[in-house]
Amino acid sequence: MATTTAGFTDISALPGLTSLWSESQGDSRICIAVLDGPVDQSHPCFDGANLIRLPTLVSEVAGSGLMSGHGTHITSTIFGQHDSPVTGIAPGCRGLVVPVFSDNQRGKLSQMDLARAINQAVEQGAHVINISGGQLSQSGEADPMLVNAVRFCNDEGVLIVAAAGNDACECLHVPAALPSVLAIGAMNAQGLPIDFSNWGDMYQNQGILAPGENILGAEPGGETALRSGTSFATPIVSGIIALLLSLQLARGEKPNPHAIREAILKSALPCNPEVTADCRRFLAGSLNIPGAYALITEGGREEVSDNEEVMIQPSEFISIGQEETNQINDVENIQSPEESVNQPSSVGVQAASASTPTTVQNSGNTMTVTPNQVSTSSVTPSNVVTSGNCGCESGTVPSSVMPSNMSKSPVYALGVIGYDFGTEARRDSFKQLMPMVWSDNGMPVTTPKVSADAIAIPANPYDARQMARYLETNISEAASLIWTLNLELTPIYAIEPQAPFALAVYQYLQEFLADQVVGKEDDNYIERVAIPGVLTGRTVTLFSGQVVPIIEPLNTRGMYGWKVNELVNGVLDTIKGQNPPPDLTPEQEDQIEYSLRNFLMRIYYDLRNLGVTSSERAQNFASTNIFQYADSLVNVLMNQSRSWAVSGEPKAVTMQLDSFEVERSPFCRKDSDCWDVKIKFFDPENDRRAKRVLRYTIDVSDTMPVTLGQFRIWDVAD
């Protein structure tokens, strides 16, 4: 290995770091998840490292691609073993390698799939999640899925550390700009913000600068390289946080990532206006390890100090197996401001009929499809990329098999049913097998045509109405489709029934599909479906190139179609059937129906999630079965048990949904996973009136959640 002297940032010279290392190089009970490209775990710097790769939608092994280089470098900055080619910050901690950026897709990642990986990391015990990537967002707003995943991290006490972005502008990236995240900008060896490092109002309160210029790290194949960017400043901070968490453990304290986040922000070294003209680019300040240590230890120990200068000075650069002129500055390559501003920043991923037990029907695709409509899988999701311009183009990822250690995780997801062909050949085979239809109405030629000049034309397999009719009499052909569960127009899962219940499940899927495409005024119209199942550990590539995980319904139990019209009518019938029956005017009935439909729409669009975490499954099951408690719901919606004479004020005919929350229940059965569901309603005509709360408990330890106990109803001031 050739050694060349050049300028690189010597991480070990960070003020306060060697003193931290003298106390701990990381506790194996502290876990850091790295959400990035594939990692070459055979690199010498990882010899002895405690790394576990989690199965994700990116199945490829590390190669010579951009994302493999990015992921390997990032991971080595944290977990590189001492006395190896790369000295990592926290080599003794446990690491989760969570590949999310693919060499094949050159760094493209939807915000929904990033949310999926975040939830997975939390479920596997991560204390800190490193995300050296993001998507440009001028407002700092993100897809609701990603917002929910970040909120889930915060609720579970997990800290996300994310790159601020390399667009050289006053602009934001998500997830770095989301609340509770610690955003990381890049500074040079003199402690000044690097020109390409982003800044913005959100970052002033939740972001710091860390070294991000010429960071030495591992490369696939056993080599090392220098890289610059906010991507490479981020793992430095993640490693420091892991060390401070390890020290909390050593002191007999419970690890508290968010307390360390606050200590890092409060101790950040402020900008000196005499040195720079624009202090906004310093964010909240620059990394101050001794200051954060002092706040965490609360003066209980001597303050960490190496008696070193605060500024990091250039040291040696070690070039392994390559000329200095071939050094890699950054997988993201520093952009010009013009290139940065023009990057796409759209958020494309968006995210039941509840009923009494007698009206919930066991019978998919928001497509009310016309004969020439395209399939749902043609929608392009939003993209999260590594922090900067990595020359990302579209690509495809082949079908893959995940390691078995993560299979059979339960899922209870809500959405609409869709289907995909996977290949043009499979699509054309359906077109060949499906019967001819009349040109004027799309109905099979075996039925009467509407107009005399109508002609018979080939079937359109993208027309969900035609497909549903075909499968009704040819259900065995359902196994030749890739069935999908979609949120809006975005597939989130592929559904793959298995014996012995495969035929029955396919029949349900066909019925769901047929009822989704009838008119919205039809009593059989289905708005959403609920699908319980387990993750199989496998993925499938759709016709569009999108990769989705496969879930397997174990049987038909719990597969529900939400028939909105039946549900609304069922609740109205319950109201009218009270003794004595209320004297409702037609206008009041319309208000009640509006309130019910508004309640359902809020559930549809506010509670969009992947149905994987315990809280998500509890939330989805709660929204599915709430109408089984029609009497209690009517009690709330109708403002019952509130005497008009008590307040002397008129009350609204109905109440409206205020919030739908779940929290872990303090009471639970042995070996169960219980969550309290709290549904809060407010009076839209009097905001001073107390709100009403419905609460009940759900156990999600089994694939099919179950309700425990009865509804409880009370009033709250807020």
GIVENSUL-V448107 format. One record per residue. N is the residue number from 0. PSI is psi in whole degrees, -180 to 180 (NA if undefined). OMEGA is omega as a letter, one per 20 degrees, with the letter a starting at -180 (* if undefined). D_CENTER is the distance of its C-alpha to the mean C-alpha in Angstrom with 2 decimals. Layout:
# GIVENSUL-V448107
N:PSI:OMEGA:D_CENTER + N:PSI:OMEGA:D_CENTER
This chain:
# GIVENSUL-V448107
0:127:a:42.25 + 1:141:r:43.46 + 2:127:a:43.01 + 3:142:r:43.23 + 4:127:r:43.50 + 5:178:a:41.27 + 6:119:r:39.09 + 7:157:a:35.74 + 8:117:r:33.92 + 9:100:a:35.01 + 10:-35:a:32.06 + 11:-16:r:34.40 + 12:5:r:36.44 + 13:129:a:33.79 + 14:125:r:35.77 + 15:-14:a:35.24 + 16:-44:a:33.35 + 17:-32:r:36.38 + 18:-37:r:37.16 + 19:-45:a:33.72 + 20:-31:r:34.24 + 21:-23:r:37.60 + 22:-36:a:35.89 + 23:138:r:32.86 + 24:16:r:31.22 + 25:135:r:28.21 + 26:135:a:28.01 + 27:-13:r:26.57 + 28:-12:r:25.09 + 29:129:a:22.73 + 30:130:r:19.62 + 31:126:r:17.78 + 32:132:r:14.79 + 33:108:r:15.07 + 34:101:a:12.16 + 35:-154:r:14.57 + 36:175:r:17.08 + 37:150:a:19.18 + 38:132:r:21.59 + 39:90:a:25.31 + 40:-5:r:25.82 + 41:-3:r:29.51 + 42:141:a:30.16 + 43:-28:a:32.95 + 44:-17:a:31.03 + 45:4:r:28.80 + 46:114:a:31.89 + 47:-7:r:31.48 + 48:147:a:27.86 + 49:82:a:25.73 + 50:136:r:22.80 + 51:127:r:20.81 + 52:128:r:18.69 + 53:147:r:15.79 + 54:132:r:15.49 + 55:-173:r:12.72 + 56:-15:r:12.98 + 57:107:a:15.26 + 58:-12:a:18.38 + 59:153:r:21.02 + 60:162:a:23.08 + 61:136:r:23.69 + 62:-146:a:26.30 + 63:7:a:27.87 + 64:169:a:25.11 + 65:-43:a:23.58 + 66:-33:r:20.19 + 67:-42:r:22.04 + 68:-41:r:24.22 + 69:-50:a:21.44 + 70:-39:a:19.59 + 71:-42:r:22.97 + 72:-49:a:24.20 + 73:-47:a:21.25 + 74:-37:a:21.44 + 75:-29:r:25.21 + 76:-30:r:25.20 + 77:-47:a:23.80 + 78:1:r:25.29 + 79:128:a:28.40 + 80:145:r:31.29 + 81:150:a:34.24 + 82:23:r:37.34 + 83:177:a:35.21 + 84:-24:r:34.79 + 85:124:r:31.75 + 86:110:a:31.81 + 87:163:a:28.37 + 88:-46:a:27.60 + 89:67:a:26.63 + 90:-19:a:27.97 + 91:-7:a:28.46 + 92:163:r:24.90 + 93:141:a:22.77 + 94:139:r:20.16 + 95:117:r:17.11 + 96:115:a:16.91 + 97:88:a:13.46 + 98:124:r:14.23 + 99:-25:r:11.69 + 100:128:a:14.46 + 101:138:r:17.15 + 102:-36:a:20.83 + 103:-35:r:21.27 + 104:6:r:18.91 + 105:46:r:20.00 + 106:1:r:16.78 + 107:139:a:14.83 + 108:128:r:11.09 + 109:152:r:9.04 + 110:-32:r:6.42 + 111:-44:a:4.68 + 112:-30:r:5.73 + 113:-43:r:5.06 + 114:-40:r:1.50 + 115:-44:a:4.08 + 116:-37:r:6.53 + 117:-48:r:6.10 + 118:-40:r:6.50 + 119:-42:a:9.11 + 120:-42:r:10.81 + 121:-45:a:11.25 + 122:-27:a:12.64 + 123:11:r:14.93 + 124:18:r:16.44 + 125:140:r:15.30 + 126:-33:a:16.99 + 127:138:r:15.92 + 128:119:r:13.04 + 129:122:r:14.54 + 130:99:r:12.78 + 131:61:a:15.77 + 132:176:r:14.31 + 133:179:r:12.92 + 134:134:a:13.69 + 135:130:a:16.82 + 136:106:a:16.61 + 137:-34:a:20.02 + 138:-14:a:18.97 + 139:5:r:16.03 + 140:150:a:13.97 + 141:170:r:10.42 + 142:140:r:8.59 + 143:-33:r:8.35 + 144:-45:a:4.84 + 145:-39:r:4.30 + 146:-44:a:7.51 + 147:-39:r:6.95 + 148:-41:r:4.92 + 149:-40:r:7.81 + 150:-39:r:10.15 + 151:-42:r:9.61 + 152:-48:a:10.59 + 153:-43:r:13.45 + 154:-33:a:14.60 + 155:4:r:14.79 + 156:26:r:16.64 + 157:139:a:14.42 + 158:129:r:14.79 + 159:128:r:12.70 + 160:118:a:15.34 + 161:149:a:14.57 + 162:140:a:17.11 + 163:-19:r:18.66 + 164:154:a:19.49 + 165:46:a:22.81 + 166:0:r:23.86 + 167:39:a:26.99 + 168:168:r:26.52 + 169:85:a:25.77 + 170:162:a:22.24 + 171:153:r:18.70 + 172:147:r:15.59 + 173:139:j:12.00 + 174:0:a:10.43 + 175:-33:a:14.04 + 176:-2:a:15.28 + 177:148:a:12.94 + 178:144:r:14.90 + 179:-8:r:15.25 + 180:148:r:14.25 + 181:113:a:17.36 + 182:141:a:17.99 + 183:120:r:20.45 + 184:174:a:23.13 + 185:138:r:25.85 + 186:161:a:29.53 + 187:-172:a:32.52 + 188:-18:r:35.16 + 189:4:r:37.03 + 190:16:r:34.16 + 191:148:r:33.71 + 192:134:r:30.55 + 193:146:a:30.32 + 194:-36:a:30.87 + 195:-11:a:27.56 + 196:129:a:25.38 + 197:159:r:23.63 + 198:164:a:24.49 + 199:168:a:23.84 + 200:-44:a:24.31 + 201:-37:a:20.95 + 202:-20:a:21.60 + 203:-26:a:25.03 + 204:-17:a:23.76 + 205:24:a:20.79 + 206:150:r:21.68 + 207:164:r:24.40 + 208:145:r:26.13 + 209:161:r:26.52 + 210:129:a:28.54 + 211:21:a:27.04 + 212:127:r:30.19 + 213:58:r:31.56 + 214:127:a:29.45 + 215:130:r:30.80 + 216:174:a:28.45 + 217:150:r:28.49 + 218:147:r:28.49 + 219:141:r:28.22 + 220:6:r:31.70 + 221:3:a:32.90 + 222:177:r:33.34 + 223:163:r:32.20 + 224:160:r:31.57 + 225:136:r:31.20 + 226:150:r:28.16 + 227:146:r:27.53 + 228:165:r:24.55 + 229:-25:r:21.98 + 230:-39:a:20.01 + 231:-11:r:22.90 + 232:-31:a:23.46 + 233:-49:a:20.02 + 234:-23:r:20.73 + 235:-46:r:24.10 + 236:-40:r:22.67 + 237:-42:r:20.20 + 238:-42:r:23.33 + 239:-43:r:25.42 + 240:-42:r:23.02 + 241:-39:r:23.16 + 242:-43:r:26.95 + 243:-35:r:27.18 + 244:-40:r:25.14 + 245:-39:r:27.61 + 246:-35:r:30.46 + 247:-43:r:29.21 + 248:-45:a:29.39 + 249:-28:r:32.82 + 250:6:r:34.01 + 251:17:a:33.11 + 252:159:r:30.28 + 253:130:r:26.82 + 254:132:a:24.27 + 255:86:a:22.70 + 256:-36:a:20.19 + 257:-29:r:20.02 + 258:-38:r:23.82 + 259:-37:r:23.99 + 260:-47:a:21.72 + 261:-38:r:24.26 + 262:-40:r:27.12 + 263:-41:a:26.00 + 264:-42:a:25.70 + 265:-30:a:28.98 + 266:-2:a:30.85 + 267:138:r:29.81 + 268:124:a:32.98 + 269:164:r:33.59 + 270:142:r:34.61 + 271:109:a:38.36 + 272:-21:r:39.46 + 273:-17:a:42.52 + 274:-37:a:40.50 + 275:149:a:38.03 + 276:-18:a:38.43 + 277:94:a:34.81 + 278:-13:r:33.31 + 279:-28:a:30.05 + 280:-10:r:29.13 + 281:-4:a:29.32 + 282:-132:r:26.34 + 283:-8:a:27.10 + 284:-174:a:29.26 + 285:158:a:29.33 + 286:131:a:28.49 + 287:90:a:31.22 + 288:-48:r:31.05 + 289:-39:a:34.34 + 290:-43:r:33.42 + 291:-41:r:30.08 + 292:-45:a:31.98 + 293:-40:r:34.67 + 294:-39:a:32.35 + 295:-42:a:30.58 + 296:-11:r:33.95 + 297:37:r:35.47 + 298:5:a:38.75 + 299:-18:r:39.20 + 300:169:r:39.77 + 301:136:a:41.26 + 302:136:r:38.96 + 303:131:r:37.62 + 304:134:r:39.59 + 305:5:a:40.61 + 306:40:a:43.15 + 307:164:r:41.48 + 308:149:a:41.04 + 309:-38:a:37.77 + 310:142:r:37.34 + 311:132:a:36.27 + 312:149:r:39.01 + 313:147:r:38.89 + 314:-152:a:39.93 + 315:150:r:40.37 + 316:127:r:38.23 + 317:115:r:38.32 + 318:121:a:38.03 + 319:115:r:37.82 + 320:26:r:39.40 + 321:160:r:39.23 + 322:153:a:41.14 + 323:-31:a:40.10 + 324:-13:a:39.95 + 325:11:a:37.14 + 326:144:r:34.88 + 327:121:r:31.26 + 328:-39:a:30.25 + 329:137:r:26.56 + 330:-28:a:24.37 + 331:-15:a:23.31 + 332:120:a:26.99 + 333:131:a:27.78 + 334:163:r:27.81 + 335:155:r:30.25 + 336:-35:a:29.09 + 337:-43:r:29.78 + 338:-38:a:27.46 + 339:-47:a:24.67 + 340:-30:a:25.12 + 341:4:r:25.20 + 342:147:r:21.84 + 343:141:a:19.63 + 344:15:a:17.26 + 345:150:r:16.23 + 346:108:a:12.90 + 347:-19:a:13.32 + 348:127:r:10.47 + 349:167:r:11.43 + 350:NA:*:10.84 + 351:NA:*:21.25 + 352:121:r:25.30 + 353:154:a:25.61 + 354:165:r:29.10 + 355:163:a:31.81 + 356:-26:a:32.11 + 357:-17:a:34.77 + 358:-12:r:32.80 + 359:127:a:29.39 + 360:141:r:29.83 + 361:72:r:28.72 + 362:NA:*:28.75 + 363:157:q:22.46 + 364:114:r:21.59 + 365:1:a:21.60 + 366:108:r:24.10 + 367:85:a:27.46 + 368:134:r:28.64 + 369:162:a:31.87 + 370:-26:a:33.68 + 371:10:a:32.51 + 372:152:r:28.79 + 373:166:a:26.26 + 374:163:a:23.67 + 375:-26:a:20.13 + 376:1:r:18.85 + 377:-4:a:20.53 + 378:135:r:17.89 + 379:122:r:16.44 + 380:168:r:12.80 + 381:163:a:12.27 + 382:130:r:12.56 + 383:133:a:11.56 + 384:165:r:14.65 + 385:151:a:16.46 + 386:84:r:18.08 + 387:-171:a:20.93 + 388:107:r:22.62 + 389:20:r:22.44 + 390:39:a:24.06 + 391:128:r:21.04 + 392:168:a:22.15 + 393:157:r:20.79 + 394:179:r:21.26 + 395:154:r:20.68 + 396:129:a:19.50 + 397:163:r:21.77 + 398:150:a:21.07 + 399:166:r:20.59 + 400:126:r:21.02 + 401:153:r:18.83 + 402:148:a:20.90 + 403:-14:a:22.03 + 404:-14:a:21.02 + 405:7:a:17.49 + 406:166:r:18.73 + 407:21:r:19.43 + 408:136:a:16.45 + 409:149:r:16.62 + 410:136:r:14.47 + 411:98:a:15.40 + 412:150:r:13.67 + 413:147:r:15.02 + 414:-154:r:15.60 + 415:152:a:18.54 + 416:136:r:20.35 + 417:-179:r:20.89 + 418:158:a:22.61 + 419:154:a:22.89 + 420:-21:r:25.83 + 421:-47:a:24.45 + 422:161:r:27.72 + 423:-36:a:30.45 + 424:-43:r:32.92 + 425:-39:r:31.11 + 426:-47:a:30.80 + 427:-29:r:34.50 + 428:-37:r:35.50 + 429:-40:r:34.21 + 430:-34:a:35.99 + 431:-36:a:39.10 + 432:-32:a:38.96 + 433:145:a:38.03 + 434:156:r:41.18 + 435:152:r:42.49 + 436:161:r:41.82 + 437:142:a:43.89 + 438:-21:a:43.05 + 439:-17:a:43.46 + 440:-2:r:41.11 + 441:10:r:39.08 + 442:154:a:40.74 + 443:150:a:42.26 + 444:-11:r:45.80 + 445:-11:r:47.05 + 446:160:r:46.61 + 447:143:r:48.86 + 448:155:a:47.96 + 449:-48:a:47.91 + 450:152:a:49.98 + 451:-28:a:52.97 + 452:8:r:51.79 + 453:145:r:48.42 + 454:159:r:48.01 + 455:132:a:46.11 + 456:160:r:43.13 + 457:150:r:40.66 + 458:154:r:37.64 + 459:105:a:34.28 + 460:-15:r:31.65 + 461:-14:r:28.90 + 462:110:a:30.51 + 463:-29:r:28.71 + 464:-45:r:31.93 + 465:-41:a:34.00 + 466:-42:a:31.62 + 467:-41:r:31.52 + 468:-41:a:35.32 + 469:-44:a:35.76 + 470:-24:r:33.64 + 471:-35:r:35.46 + 472:-1:r:38.56 + 473:56:a:36.99 + 474:-24:r:34.22 + 475:-25:r:34.62 + 476:-13:a:33.26 + 477:-29:a:29.83 + 478:-14:r:29.19 + 479:-7:r:29.60 + 480:157:r:26.54 + 481:106:r:22.88 + 482:138:a:21.61 + 483:152:r:18.08 + 484:124:a:15.98 + 485:147:r:14.68 + 486:116:a:12.86 + 487:-122:a:15.43 + 488:16:a:16.46 + 489:116:r:13.39 + 490:132:r:13.70 + 491:-23:r:10.85 + 492:154:r:13.48 + 493:139:a:17.10 + 494:123:a:19.46 + 495:93:r:22.37 + 496:148:r:25.02 + 497:157:r:27.39 + 498:151:j:30.95 + 499:2:a:32.60 + 500:12:a:30.60 + 501:-47:a:29.44 + 502:-43:a:32.01 + 503:-40:r:31.29 + 504:-43:r:27.52 + 505:-37:r:28.31 + 506:-40:r:30.70 + 507:-44:a:28.09 + 508:-41:r:25.75 + 509:-40:r:28.78 + 510:-41:r:29.64 + 511:-48:a:26.19 + 512:-44:a:26.37 + 513:-40:a:29.92 + 514:-17:r:29.26 + 515:-26:a:26.32 + 516:6:r:28.68 + 517:171:r:31.62 + 518:148:a:32.45 + 519:-18:r:30.50 + 520:-10:a:33.79 + 521:139:r:34.32 + 522:-26:a:34.18 + 523:0:a:32.25 + 524:129:a:29.46 + 525:129:a:26.02 + 526:-41:a:23.13 + 527:163:r:20.36 + 528:157:r:20.43 + 529:128:a:19.16 + 530:109:r:18.74 + 531:147:r:19.00 + 532:-165:r:19.04 + 533:149:r:18.10 + 534:130:a:16.17 + 535:-15:a:19.11 + 536:5:r:17.90 + 537:162:r:18.64 + 538:166:r:17.11 + 539:146:r:18.89 + 540:123:r:19.31 + 541:173:a:19.81 + 542:-32:a:22.66 + 543:-12:a:20.59 + 544:-9:r:19.50 + 545:140:r:15.87 + 546:130:r:14.97 + 547:150:r:13.36 + 548:155:a:13.75 + 549:130:r:16.76 + 550:150:a:17.14 + 551:115:r:20.68 + 552:128:a:22.08 + 553:-29:r:24.74 + 554:-169:a:26.97 + 555:-5:a:27.15 + 556:126:r:26.91 + 557:-2:r:24.23 + 558:111:a:23.66 + 559:144:r:24.26 + 560:131:a:24.73 + 561:101:r:24.68 + 562:97:a:27.97 + 563:-48:a:27.80 + 564:-41:r:31.50 + 565:-38:a:32.69 + 566:-46:r:30.53 + 567:-45:r:31.74 + 568:-35:r:35.28 + 569:-41:r:35.02 + 570:-40:r:34.20 + 571:-40:r:36.96 + 572:-38:r:39.35 + 573:-41:r:38.49 + 574:-46:a:39.31 + 575:-22:a:42.53 + 576:4:r:43.52 + 577:158:a:43.76 + 578:111:i:47.22 + 579:154:r:48.50 + 580:142:r:46.44 + 581:148:r:45.23 + 582:87:a:47.14 + 583:134:r:44.39 + 584:162:r:45.25 + 585:-36:r:43.57 + 586:-38:r:41.82 + 587:-38:r:40.44 + 588:-41:r:39.24 + 589:-38:r:37.42 + 590:-42:r:35.81 + 591:-44:r:34.68 + 592:-41:r:33.27 + 593:-43:a:31.44 + 594:-42:r:30.01 + 595:-46:a:28.83 + 596:-38:r:27.23 + 597:-40:r:25.59 + 598:-47:a:24.28 + 599:-42:a:22.78 + 600:-37:r:21.26 + 601:-42:r:19.63 + 602:-45:a:18.08 + 603:-48:a:17.01 + 604:-22:r:15.36 + 605:-23:a:14.45 + 606:28:a:12.81 + 607:127:r:10.42 + 608:179:a:7.85 + 609:-7:r:7.72 + 610:30:a:10.67 + 611:-49:a:10.34 + 612:160:a:10.76 + 613:-43:a:14.24 + 614:-37:r:13.58 + 615:-42:r:11.48 + 616:-39:r:14.36 + 617:-42:a:16.88 + 618:-46:a:15.64 + 619:-41:r:15.69 + 620:-38:r:19.02 + 621:-44:a:20.44 + 622:-25:r:19.91 + 623:-42:a:21.42 + 624:7:a:24.49 + 625:-32:a:25.29 + 626:-4:r:28.04 + 627:-16:r:29.75 + 628:52:a:30.87 + 629:-39:a:32.40 + 630:-44:r:35.27 + 631:-39:r:33.14 + 632:-41:r:31.00 + 633:-40:r:34.23 + 634:-41:a:35.56 + 635:-51:a:32.84 + 636:-33:a:32.64 + 637:5:a:36.44 + 638:31:a:36.85 + 639:164:a:39.14 + 640:16:r:40.96 + 641:106:a:41.24 + 642:135:r:44.87 + 643:-31:a:45.76 + 644:-19:a:48.69 + 645:-50:a:46.72 + 646:-21:a:45.23 + 647:11:a:47.64 + 648:144:r:44.82 + 649:154:r:43.66 + 650:157:r:40.24 + 651:154:r:37.82 + 652:-39:r:38.12 + 653:161:r:34.46 + 654:165:a:31.63 + 655:154:r:28.15 + 656:127:r:24.70 + 657:-50:a:23.78 + 658:158:a:20.69 + 659:104:a:19.00 + 660:152:r:17.98 + 661:144:r:17.71 + 662:150:a:18.91 + 663:132:a:20.19 + 664:137:r:23.73 + 665:-13:a:26.60 + 666:128:a:28.55 + 667:157:r:27.65 + 668:162:r:29.55 + 669:137:r:29.94 + 670:26:r:27.19 + 671:170:a:24.99 + 672:96:a:21.59 + 673:141:a:22.39 + 674:136:r:20.59 + 675:128:r:22.46 + 676:126:r:21.43 + 677:117:a:22.88 + 678:119:a:23.35 + 679:137:a:25.22 + 680:153:r:27.52 + 681:159:r:29.67 + 682:111:a:32.95 + 683:-15:a:32.40 + 684:-1:a:36.14 + 685:94:a:36.52 + 686:-6:r:33.84 + 687:-15:a:36.25 + 688:144:r:36.23 + 689:145:r:34.36 + 690:158:r:31.04 + 691:141:a:30.83 + 692:131:r:28.38 + 693:134:r:27.85 + 694:138:r:26.59 + 695:170:a:26.39 + 696:141:a:24.93 + 697:136:r:22.86 + 698:119:a:22.94 + 699:22:a:19.97 + 700:-23:r:21.56 + 701:166:r:22.61 + 702:-41:r:20.90 + 703:108:r:22.45 + 704:159:r:21.86 + 705:152:r:25.10 + 706:136:r:26.31 + 707:132:r:28.55 + 708:-161:a:31.41 + 709:165:r:32.01 + 710:144:r:30.63 + 711:140:a:31.72 + 712:133:r:32.36 + 713:170:r:33.39 + 714:145:r:33.66 + 715:153:a:32.02 + 716:-29:a:33.09 + 717:NA:*:29.63
